[in-house]
C-alpha cells in the first residue's frame, strides 16, 4: 500500500498509466458547476488508478485551444483543487476495540481485506487494543454481522471501488 494525498492506495501494477482528460458538451444551465463537479470526480478517479487529470474543458472552447491542451498534457503538472471541503471530524476518546467489515465480493482473497488488515495491524500494535474482521460475502452470517455491529465500540467498513464501464457502455452511456 502507498499513501497519496493523505489516502491509502494500492501499489502500482503497471509500468505506465494513461493520462485522463474530459471534454464536456456545455448545456444551457450550470455548465460551470457541472464541469467543476466532473473535474473533481475524474481527478479522483485518475488518482485512484495512478494517473492524473490533465485536461478539463468544454467544447465551447476554440478547437485550437483544446488541441494545444491535449498536445501539452504530458508536460502538465497541474492538478485540480477539490471542489468540496471535507468536514472536520469530531474528536472522540481513545478507541480500544475495532470491528472491521470487509465488503469485498472476493472475500478474504481480495485487495480490500489486505488493506483492512494493515489498518488492523496498526491498530492492535497499540497496547491493549483489539480488533476483529468480518467478511460480508459470507451471507449466511448476516445475523452475526448485525450483532457485531450493534455491540461494536468503533466500526470500519471497507468496500472495493469497482468500475463497471462495460455495463455503462452496453446501456448507451458512451
PyMOL commands that place a pseudoatom at each C-alpha (Angstrom):
pseudoatom trace, name=CA, resn=UNK, resi=1, chain=A, elem=C, hetatm=0, pos=[0.000, 0.000, 0.000]
pseudoatom trace, name=CA, resn=UNK, resi=2, chain=A, elem=C, hetatm=0, pos=[1.053, 3.596, -0.558]
pseudoatom trace, name=CA, resn=UNK, resi=3, chain=A, elem=C, hetatm=0, pos=[-0.201, 6.976, 0.637]
pseudoatom trace, name=CA, resn=UNK, resi=4, chain=A, elem=C, hetatm=0, pos=[-1.188, 9.624, -1.924]
pseudoatom trace, name=CA, resn=UNK, resi=5, chain=A, elem=C, hetatm=0, pos=[-2.773, 12.928, -0.896]
pseudoatom trace, name=CA, resn=UNK, resi=6, chain=A, elem=C, hetatm=0, pos=[-3.296, 11.509, 2.600]
pseudoatom trace, name=CA, resn=UNK, resi=7, chain=A, elem=C, hetatm=0, pos=[-5.199, 8.493, 1.261]
pseudoatom trace, name=CA, resn=UNK, resi=8, chain=A, elem=C, hetatm=0, pos=[-4.187, 4.839, 1.187]
pseudoatom trace, name=CA, resn=UNK, resi=9, chain=A, elem=C, hetatm=0, pos=[-3.905, 3.382, -2.334]
pseudoatom trace, name=CA, resn=UNK, resi=10, chain=A, elem=C, hetatm=0, pos=[-2.847, 0.097, -3.886]
pseudoatom trace, name=CA, resn=UNK, resi=11, chain=A, elem=C, hetatm=0, pos=[0.685, -0.155, -5.230]
pseudoatom trace, name=CA, resn=UNK, resi=12, chain=A, elem=C, hetatm=0, pos=[1.022, 0.430, -8.983]
pseudoatom trace, name=CA, resn=UNK, resi=13, chain=A, elem=C, hetatm=0, pos=[0.539, -2.690, -11.110]
pseudoatom trace, name=CA, resn=UNK, resi=14, chain=A, elem=C, hetatm=0, pos=[1.736, -1.385, -14.462]
pseudoatom trace, name=CA, resn=UNK, resi=15, chain=A, elem=C, hetatm=0, pos=[4.783, 0.486, -15.762]
pseudoatom trace, name=CA, resn=UNK, resi=16, chain=A, elem=C, hetatm=0, pos=[2.711, 3.174, -17.449]
pseudoatom trace, name=CA, resn=UNK, resi=17, chain=A, elem=C, hetatm=0, pos=[-0.753, 4.665, -16.934]
pseudoatom trace, name=CA, resn=UNK, resi=18, chain=A, elem=C, hetatm=0, pos=[-2.720, 6.800, -19.408]
pseudoatom trace, name=CA, resn=UNK, resi=19, chain=A, elem=C, hetatm=0, pos=[-3.411, 10.463, -18.732]
pseudoatom trace, name=CA, resn=UNK, resi=20, chain=A, elem=C, hetatm=0, pos=[-7.051, 11.467, -18.246]
pseudoatom trace, name=CA, resn=UNK, resi=21, chain=A, elem=C, hetatm=0, pos=[-8.896, 14.327, -19.863]
pseudoatom trace, name=CA, resn=UNK, resi=22, chain=A, elem=C, hetatm=0, pos=[-12.528, 15.348, -20.048]
pseudoatom trace, name=CA, resn=UNK, resi=23, chain=A, elem=C, hetatm=0, pos=[-14.225, 17.378, -22.715]
pseudoatom trace, name=CA, resn=UNK, resi=24, chain=A, elem=C, hetatm=0, pos=[-17.815, 18.284, -21.827]
pseudoatom trace, name=CA, resn=UNK, resi=25, chain=A, elem=C, hetatm=0, pos=[-20.565, 19.484, -24.155]
pseudoatom trace, name=CA, resn=UNK, resi=26, chain=A, elem=C, hetatm=0, pos=[-21.964, 22.570, -22.390]
pseudoatom trace, name=CA, resn=UNK, resi=27, chain=A, elem=C, hetatm=0, pos=[-25.631, 22.730, -21.524]
pseudoatom trace, name=CA, resn=UNK, resi=28, chain=A, elem=C, hetatm=0, pos=[-27.686, 25.877, -21.255]
pseudoatom trace, name=CA, resn=UNK, resi=29, chain=A, elem=C, hetatm=0, pos=[-27.678, 25.874, -17.464]
pseudoatom trace, name=CA, resn=UNK, resi=30, chain=A, elem=C, hetatm=0, pos=[-24.976, 25.338, -14.865]
pseudoatom trace, name=CA, resn=UNK, resi=31, chain=A, elem=C, hetatm=0, pos=[-22.203, 24.264, -17.239]
pseudoatom trace, name=CA, resn=UNK, resi=32, chain=A, elem=C, hetatm=0, pos=[-19.526, 25.764, -14.976]
pseudoatom trace, name=CA, resn=UNK, resi=33, chain=A, elem=C, hetatm=0, pos=[-20.825, 23.866, -11.946]
pseudoatom trace, name=CA, resn=UNK, resi=34, chain=A, elem=C, hetatm=0, pos=[-21.173, 20.645, -13.967]
pseudoatom trace, name=CA, resn=UNK, resi=35, chain=A, elem=C, hetatm=0, pos=[-17.610, 20.960, -15.242]
pseudoatom trace, name=CA, resn=UNK, resi=36, chain=A, elem=C, hetatm=0, pos=[-16.330, 21.604, -11.700]
pseudoatom trace, name=CA, resn=UNK, resi=37, chain=A, elem=C, hetatm=0, pos=[-18.078, 18.502, -10.351]
pseudoatom trace, name=CA, resn=UNK, resi=38, chain=A, elem=C, hetatm=0, pos=[-16.912, 16.323, -13.253]
pseudoatom trace, name=CA, resn=UNK, resi=39, chain=A, elem=C, hetatm=0, pos=[-13.380, 17.681, -12.870]
pseudoatom trace, name=CA, resn=UNK, resi=40, chain=A, elem=C, hetatm=0, pos=[-13.337, 16.638, -9.227]
pseudoatom trace, name=CA, resn=UNK, resi=41, chain=A, elem=C, hetatm=0, pos=[-14.788, 13.185, -9.944]
pseudoatom trace, name=CA, resn=UNK, resi=42, chain=A, elem=C, hetatm=0, pos=[-12.416, 12.439, -12.820]
pseudoatom trace, name=CA, resn=UNK, resi=43, chain=A, elem=C, hetatm=0, pos=[-9.445, 13.876, -10.934]
pseudoatom trace, name=CA, resn=UNK, resi=44, chain=A, elem=C, hetatm=0, pos=[-10.089, 11.473, -8.048]
pseudoatom trace, name=CA, resn=UNK, resi=45, chain=A, elem=C, hetatm=0, pos=[-10.694, 8.609, -10.482]
pseudoatom trace, name=CA, resn=UNK, resi=46, chain=A, elem=C, hetatm=0, pos=[-7.395, 9.336, -12.215]
pseudoatom trace, name=CA, resn=UNK, resi=47, chain=A, elem=C, hetatm=0, pos=[-5.571, 9.423, -8.865]
pseudoatom trace, name=CA, resn=UNK, resi=48, chain=A, elem=C, hetatm=0, pos=[-7.140, 6.081, -7.896]
pseudoatom trace, name=CA, resn=UNK, resi=49, chain=A, elem=C, hetatm=0, pos=[-5.643, 4.439, -10.977]
pseudoatom trace, name=CA, resn=UNK, resi=50, chain=A, elem=C, hetatm=0, pos=[-2.208, 6.084, -10.637]
pseudoatom trace, name=CA, resn=UNK, resi=51, chain=A, elem=C, hetatm=0, pos=[-2.789, 8.725, -13.291]
pseudoatom trace, name=CA, resn=UNK, resi=52, chain=A, elem=C, hetatm=0, pos=[-3.753, 12.385, -13.374]
pseudoatom trace, name=CA, resn=UNK, resi=53, chain=A, elem=C, hetatm=0, pos=[-6.407, 14.518, -14.965]
pseudoatom trace, name=CA, resn=UNK, resi=54, chain=A, elem=C, hetatm=0, pos=[-4.622, 16.924, -17.297]
pseudoatom trace, name=CA, resn=UNK, resi=55, chain=A, elem=C, hetatm=0, pos=[-7.475, 18.420, -19.316]
pseudoatom trace, name=CA, resn=UNK, resi=56, chain=A, elem=C, hetatm=0, pos=[-10.877, 19.622, -18.169]
pseudoatom trace, name=CA, resn=UNK, resi=57, chain=A, elem=C, hetatm=0, pos=[-12.609, 21.777, -20.766]
pseudoatom trace, name=CA, resn=UNK, resi=58, chain=A, elem=C, hetatm=0, pos=[-15.877, 22.313, -22.590]
pseudoatom trace, name=CA, resn=UNK, resi=59, chain=A, elem=C, hetatm=0, pos=[-16.500, 22.040, -26.303]
pseudoatom trace, name=CA, resn=UNK, resi=60, chain=A, elem=C, hetatm=0, pos=[-17.303, 25.775, -26.232]
pseudoatom trace, name=CA, resn=UNK, resi=61, chain=A, elem=C, hetatm=0, pos=[-13.538, 26.403, -26.205]
pseudoatom trace, name=CA, resn=UNK, resi=62, chain=A, elem=C, hetatm=0, pos=[-11.881, 27.022, -29.584]
pseudoatom trace, name=CA, resn=UNK, resi=63, chain=A, elem=C, hetatm=0, pos=[-10.659, 23.817, -31.227]
pseudoatom trace, name=CA, resn=UNK, resi=64, chain=A, elem=C, hetatm=0, pos=[-7.105, 25.210, -31.382]
pseudoatom trace, name=CA, resn=UNK, resi=65, chain=A, elem=C, hetatm=0, pos=[-7.053, 25.708, -27.609]
pseudoatom trace, name=CA, resn=UNK, resi=66, chain=A, elem=C, hetatm=0, pos=[-8.326, 22.166, -26.994]
pseudoatom trace, name=CA, resn=UNK, resi=67, chain=A, elem=C, hetatm=0, pos=[-5.689, 20.721, -29.344]
pseudoatom trace, name=CA, resn=UNK, resi=68, chain=A, elem=C, hetatm=0, pos=[-2.928, 22.749, -27.609]
pseudoatom trace, name=CA, resn=UNK, resi=69, chain=A, elem=C, hetatm=0, pos=[-4.072, 21.436, -24.219]
pseudoatom trace, name=CA, resn=UNK, resi=70, chain=A, elem=C, hetatm=0, pos=[-4.006, 17.856, -25.482]
pseudoatom trace, name=CA, resn=UNK, resi=71, chain=A, elem=C, hetatm=0, pos=[-0.557, 18.314, -27.019]
pseudoatom trace, name=CA, resn=UNK, resi=72, chain=A, elem=C, hetatm=0, pos=[0.801, 19.793, -23.758]
pseudoatom trace, name=CA, resn=UNK, resi=73, chain=A, elem=C, hetatm=0, pos=[-0.975, 17.316, -21.469]
pseudoatom trace, name=CA, resn=UNK, resi=74, chain=A, elem=C, hetatm=0, pos=[2.042, 15.078, -20.877]
pseudoatom trace, name=CA, resn=UNK, resi=75, chain=A, elem=C, hetatm=0, pos=[4.117, 18.045, -19.644]
pseudoatom trace, name=CA, resn=UNK, resi=76, chain=A, elem=C, hetatm=0, pos=[1.324, 19.344, -17.441]
pseudoatom trace, name=CA, resn=UNK, resi=77, chain=A, elem=C, hetatm=0, pos=[1.919, 19.189, -13.717]
pseudoatom trace, name=CA, resn=UNK, resi=78, chain=A, elem=C, hetatm=0, pos=[-1.381, 20.843, -12.873]
pseudoatom trace, name=CA, resn=UNK, resi=79, chain=A, elem=C, hetatm=0, pos=[-3.750, 19.197, -10.521]
pseudoatom trace, name=CA, resn=UNK, resi=80, chain=A, elem=C, hetatm=0, pos=[-7.279, 20.267, -9.829]
pseudoatom trace, name=CA, resn=UNK, resi=81, chain=A, elem=C, hetatm=0, pos=[-8.209, 21.553, -6.392]
pseudoatom trace, name=CA, resn=UNK, resi=82, chain=A, elem=C, hetatm=0, pos=[-11.081, 19.772, -4.651]
pseudoatom trace, name=CA, resn=UNK, resi=83, chain=A, elem=C, hetatm=0, pos=[-14.432, 21.462, -5.150]
pseudoatom trace, name=CA, resn=UNK, resi=84, chain=A, elem=C, hetatm=0, pos=[-15.862, 20.454, -1.793]
pseudoatom trace, name=CA, resn=UNK, resi=85, chain=A, elem=C, hetatm=0, pos=[-14.277, 20.840, 1.628]
pseudoatom trace, name=CA, resn=UNK, resi=86, chain=A, elem=C, hetatm=0, pos=[-14.323, 17.661, 3.631]
pseudoatom trace, name=CA, resn=UNK, resi=87, chain=A, elem=C, hetatm=0, pos=[-15.948, 18.157, 7.029]
pseudoatom trace, name=CA, resn=UNK, resi=88, chain=A, elem=C, hetatm=0, pos=[-13.704, 18.222, 10.074]
pseudoatom trace, name=CA, resn=UNK, resi=89, chain=A, elem=C, hetatm=0, pos=[-14.360, 15.174, 12.196]
pseudoatom trace, name=CA, resn=UNK, resi=90, chain=A, elem=C, hetatm=0, pos=[-15.143, 15.489, 15.867]
pseudoatom trace, name=CA, resn=UNK, resi=91, chain=A, elem=C, hetatm=0, pos=[-12.542, 14.188, 18.293]
pseudoatom trace, name=CA, resn=UNK, resi=92, chain=A, elem=C, hetatm=0, pos=[-13.545, 11.089, 20.229]
pseudoatom trace, name=CA, resn=UNK, resi=93, chain=A, elem=C, hetatm=0, pos=[-11.925, 9.394, 23.180]
pseudoatom trace, name=CA, resn=UNK, resi=94, chain=A, elem=C, hetatm=0, pos=[-9.279, 6.726, 22.803]
pseudoatom trace, name=CA, resn=UNK, resi=95, chain=A, elem=C, hetatm=0, pos=[-10.600, 3.723, 20.933]
pseudoatom trace, name=CA, resn=UNK, resi=96, chain=A, elem=C, hetatm=0, pos=[-9.733, 0.320, 22.356]
pseudoatom trace, name=CA, resn=UNK, resi=97, chain=A, elem=C, hetatm=0, pos=[-11.632, -2.049, 20.077]
pseudoatom trace, name=CA, resn=UNK, resi=98, chain=A, elem=C, hetatm=0, pos=[-12.368, -2.012, 16.375]
pseudoatom trace, name=CA, resn=UNK, resi=99, chain=A, elem=C, hetatm=0, pos=[-14.796, -4.124, 14.363]
pseudoatom trace, name=CA, resn=UNK, resi=100, chain=A, elem=C, hetatm=0, pos=[-13.904, -4.199, 10.666]
pseudoatom trace, name=CA, resn=UNK, resi=101, chain=A, elem=C, hetatm=0, pos=[-16.340, -5.231, 7.944]
pseudoatom trace, name=CA, resn=UNK, resi=102, chain=A, elem=C, hetatm=0, pos=[-14.837, -6.358, 4.642]
pseudoatom trace, name=CA, resn=UNK, resi=103, chain=A, elem=C, hetatm=0, pos=[-17.357, -5.734, 1.860]
pseudoatom trace, name=CA, resn=UNK, resi=104, chain=A, elem=C, hetatm=0, pos=[-15.281, -7.219, -0.956]
pseudoatom trace, name=CA, resn=UNK, resi=105, chain=A, elem=C, hetatm=0, pos=[-17.135, -9.775, -3.085]
pseudoatom trace, name=CA, resn=UNK, resi=106, chain=A, elem=C, hetatm=0, pos=[-13.775, -11.592, -3.328]
pseudoatom trace, name=CA, resn=UNK, resi=107, chain=A, elem=C, hetatm=0, pos=[-13.958, -12.257, 0.392]
pseudoatom trace, name=CA, resn=UNK, resi=108, chain=A, elem=C, hetatm=0, pos=[-10.686, -12.924, 2.148]
pseudoatom trace, name=CA, resn=UNK, resi=109, chain=A, elem=C, hetatm=0, pos=[-8.610, -13.052, -1.053]
pseudoatom trace, name=CA, resn=UNK, resi=110, chain=A, elem=C, hetatm=0, pos=[-9.185, -9.536, -2.450]
pseudoatom trace, name=CA, resn=UNK, resi=111, chain=A, elem=C, hetatm=0, pos=[-7.157, -6.360, -2.071]
pseudoatom trace, name=CA, resn=UNK, resi=112, chain=A, elem=C, hetatm=0, pos=[-9.717, -4.803, 0.286]
pseudoatom trace, name=CA, resn=UNK, resi=113, chain=A, elem=C, hetatm=0, pos=[-9.067, -7.266, 3.153]
pseudoatom trace, name=CA, resn=UNK, resi=114, chain=A, elem=C, hetatm=0, pos=[-5.313, -6.810, 2.670]
pseudoatom trace, name=CA, resn=UNK, resi=115, chain=A, elem=C, hetatm=0, pos=[-5.714, -3.062, 3.133]
pseudoatom trace, name=CA, resn=UNK, resi=116, chain=A, elem=C, hetatm=0, pos=[-8.032, -3.544, 6.102]
pseudoatom trace, name=CA, resn=UNK, resi=117, chain=A, elem=C, hetatm=0, pos=[-5.560, -5.976, 7.694]
pseudoatom trace, name=CA, resn=UNK, resi=118, chain=A, elem=C, hetatm=0, pos=[-2.844, -3.286, 7.529]
pseudoatom trace, name=CA, resn=UNK, resi=119, chain=A, elem=C, hetatm=0, pos=[-5.173, -0.938, 9.414]
pseudoatom trace, name=CA, resn=UNK, resi=120, chain=A, elem=C, hetatm=0, pos=[-5.913, -3.667, 11.972]
pseudoatom trace, name=CA, resn=UNK, resi=121, chain=A, elem=C, hetatm=0, pos=[-2.200, -4.423, 12.405]
pseudoatom trace, name=CA, resn=UNK, resi=122, chain=A, elem=C, hetatm=0, pos=[-1.505, -0.767, 13.122]
pseudoatom trace, name=CA, resn=UNK, resi=123, chain=A, elem=C, hetatm=0, pos=[-4.470, -0.519, 15.498]
pseudoatom trace, name=CA, resn=UNK, resi=124, chain=A, elem=C, hetatm=0, pos=[-3.585, -3.590, 17.562]
pseudoatom trace, name=CA, resn=UNK, resi=125, chain=A, elem=C, hetatm=0, pos=[0.066, -2.545, 17.767]
pseudoatom trace, name=CA, resn=UNK, resi=126, chain=A, elem=C, hetatm=0, pos=[-1.082, -0.076, 20.429]
pseudoatom trace, name=CA, resn=UNK, resi=127, chain=A, elem=C, hetatm=0, pos=[-1.191, -1.615, 23.899]
pseudoatom trace, name=CA, resn=UNK, resi=128, chain=A, elem=C, hetatm=0, pos=[-4.429, -3.398, 24.778]
pseudoatom trace, name=CA, resn=UNK, resi=129, chain=A, elem=C, hetatm=0, pos=[-6.232, -2.581, 21.514]
pseudoatom trace, name=CA, resn=UNK, resi=130, chain=A, elem=C, hetatm=0, pos=[-8.277, -5.370, 19.945]
pseudoatom trace, name=CA, resn=UNK, resi=131, chain=A, elem=C, hetatm=0, pos=[-9.836, -5.818, 16.510]
pseudoatom trace, name=CA, resn=UNK, resi=132, chain=A, elem=C, hetatm=0, pos=[-11.810, -8.341, 14.514]
pseudoatom trace, name=CA, resn=UNK, resi=133, chain=A, elem=C, hetatm=0, pos=[-12.658, -8.557, 10.821]
pseudoatom trace, name=CA, resn=UNK, resi=134, chain=A, elem=C, hetatm=0, pos=[-15.957, -9.803, 9.467]
pseudoatom trace, name=CA, resn=UNK, resi=135, chain=A, elem=C, hetatm=0, pos=[-16.246, -10.794, 5.787]
pseudoatom trace, name=CA, resn=UNK, resi=136, chain=A, elem=C, hetatm=0, pos=[-19.620, -9.715, 4.425]
pseudoatom trace, name=CA, resn=UNK, resi=137, chain=A, elem=C, hetatm=0, pos=[-19.508, -12.119, 1.464]
pseudoatom trace, name=CA, resn=UNK, resi=138, chain=A, elem=C, hetatm=0, pos=[-20.438, -14.827, 3.967]
pseudoatom trace, name=CA, resn=UNK, resi=139, chain=A, elem=C, hetatm=0, pos=[-24.144, -14.019, 3.636]
pseudoatom trace, name=CA, resn=UNK, resi=140, chain=A, elem=C, hetatm=0, pos=[-25.284, -16.852, 5.901]
pseudoatom trace, name=CA, resn=UNK, resi=141, chain=A, elem=C, hetatm=0, pos=[-23.747, -14.997, 8.856]
pseudoatom trace, name=CA, resn=UNK, resi=142, chain=A, elem=C, hetatm=0, pos=[-25.873, -11.854, 8.467]
pseudoatom trace, name=CA, resn=UNK, resi=143, chain=A, elem=C, hetatm=0, pos=[-27.315, -12.066, 11.997]
pseudoatom trace, name=CA, resn=UNK, resi=144, chain=A, elem=C, hetatm=0, pos=[-23.768, -12.467, 13.365]
pseudoatom trace, name=CA, resn=UNK, resi=145, chain=A, elem=C, hetatm=0, pos=[-22.726, -9.328, 11.458]
pseudoatom trace, name=CA, resn=UNK, resi=146, chain=A, elem=C, hetatm=0, pos=[-25.695, -7.367, 12.791]
pseudoatom trace, name=CA, resn=UNK, resi=147, chain=A, elem=C, hetatm=0, pos=[-24.891, -8.407, 16.372]
pseudoatom trace, name=CA, resn=UNK, resi=148, chain=A, elem=C, hetatm=0, pos=[-21.200, -7.487, 15.936]
pseudoatom trace, name=CA, resn=UNK, resi=149, chain=A, elem=C, hetatm=0, pos=[-22.165, -4.091, 14.533]
pseudoatom trace, name=CA, resn=UNK, resi=150, chain=A, elem=C, hetatm=0, pos=[-24.563, -3.444, 17.400]
pseudoatom trace, name=CA, resn=UNK, resi=151, chain=A, elem=C, hetatm=0, pos=[-22.029, -4.244, 20.129]
pseudoatom trace, name=CA, resn=UNK, resi=152, chain=A, elem=C, hetatm=0, pos=[-19.038, -2.564, 18.435]
pseudoatom trace, name=CA, resn=UNK, resi=153, chain=A, elem=C, hetatm=0, pos=[-17.304, 0.419, 20.043]
pseudoatom trace, name=CA, resn=UNK, resi=154, chain=A, elem=C, hetatm=0, pos=[-15.973, 1.542, 16.659]
pseudoatom trace, name=CA, resn=UNK, resi=155, chain=A, elem=C, hetatm=0, pos=[-16.541, 0.264, 13.128]
pseudoatom trace, name=CA, resn=UNK, resi=156, chain=A, elem=C, hetatm=0, pos=[-14.543, 0.432, 9.906]
pseudoatom trace, name=CA, resn=UNK, resi=157, chain=A, elem=C, hetatm=0, pos=[-16.248, -0.661, 6.693]
pseudoatom trace, name=CA, resn=UNK, resi=158, chain=A, elem=C, hetatm=0, pos=[-14.174, -1.312, 3.583]
pseudoatom trace, name=CA, resn=UNK, resi=159, chain=A, elem=C, hetatm=0, pos=[-15.516, -1.831, 0.075]
pseudoatom trace, name=CA, resn=UNK, resi=160, chain=A, elem=C, hetatm=0, pos=[-13.594, -2.056, -3.191]
pseudoatom trace, name=CA, resn=UNK, resi=161, chain=A, elem=C, hetatm=0, pos=[-14.040, 0.697, -5.732]
pseudoatom trace, name=CA, resn=UNK, resi=162, chain=A, elem=C, hetatm=0, pos=[-15.081, -1.244, -8.819]
pseudoatom trace, name=CA, resn=UNK, resi=163, chain=A, elem=C, hetatm=0, pos=[-15.892, 0.317, -12.170]
pseudoatom trace, name=CA, resn=UNK, resi=164, chain=A, elem=C, hetatm=0, pos=[-18.436, -1.260, -14.448]
pseudoatom trace, name=CA, resn=UNK, resi=165, chain=A, elem=C, hetatm=0, pos=[-17.588, 0.578, -17.659]
pseudoatom trace, name=CA, resn=UNK, resi=166, chain=A, elem=C, hetatm=0, pos=[-18.739, -2.413, -19.703]
pseudoatom trace, name=CA, resn=UNK, resi=167, chain=A, elem=C, hetatm=0, pos=[-22.232, -2.236, -18.200]
pseudoatom trace, name=CA, resn=UNK, resi=168, chain=A, elem=C, hetatm=0, pos=[-22.402, 1.514, -18.795]
pseudoatom trace, name=CA, resn=UNK, resi=169, chain=A, elem=C, hetatm=0, pos=[-21.300, 1.014, -22.392]
pseudoatom trace, name=CA, resn=UNK, resi=170, chain=A, elem=C, hetatm=0, pos=[-23.990, -1.613, -23.052]
pseudoatom trace, name=CA, resn=UNK, resi=171, chain=A, elem=C, hetatm=0, pos=[-26.635, 0.739, -21.620]
pseudoatom trace, name=CA, resn=UNK, resi=172, chain=A, elem=C, hetatm=0, pos=[-25.623, 3.507, -24.032]
pseudoatom trace, name=CA, resn=UNK, resi=173, chain=A, elem=C, hetatm=0, pos=[-23.867, 5.951, -21.686]
pseudoatom trace, name=CA, resn=UNK, resi=174, chain=A, elem=C, hetatm=0, pos=[-20.858, 6.146, -24.051]
for i in range(1, 174): cmd.bond("trace and resi %d" % i, "trace and resi %d" % (i + 1))
show_as sticks, trace
zoom trace
